Amino acid sequence: MGLIMAASTYQHFAVTYSFIAEAKACEIAISFAIELGFRKIQVEGDSLSAIKKILSEVADKSILSPIVCDIKSKKEKEIIPINPNTG
């Protein structure tokens, strides 16, 4: 476990599914950390399906595809999504 180095809030509008909100929050957190100059990023989230899609090497074709694609495009940074239920 690392130290909390920064925090932010972001309001989502018209999000129908919780797993979309989780994926969008991950995307925003990674962008925020990159803007702050962090080289290693650990993101915690409750949506196992979103985390699996982000870590998967297979192209995503779900409703999360645009979000997952954006997160994967930031692969120059070391991104470590964490599911708090599995550690």
C-alpha positions, 0 to 999 in steps of 0.5 A: 500500500502506498501513500495518498499523494493527491485527491480530486472529485469529479461529477458524472452526469447521466451515468446509467450503470455503476461499472461505467461510473467506475471505469470513468473514475479510473480514466479521470484518476489516471489522467489526473495523476499523469498531469501531476507527473506521477510515473507509477499509478495505483487505482482502486475500484470496486468494479471487477469487470472494468478492472479485468477489461483494463488489464486484458490484452483482448480488444474490448467491444463492450459499452466500456470500449471508449473508456478502456481504449483511452486508459490503455492508450496511457500505457507509457505509465505503469498503471496498477488497477486494484480491486479492494475485494481481492487485494 
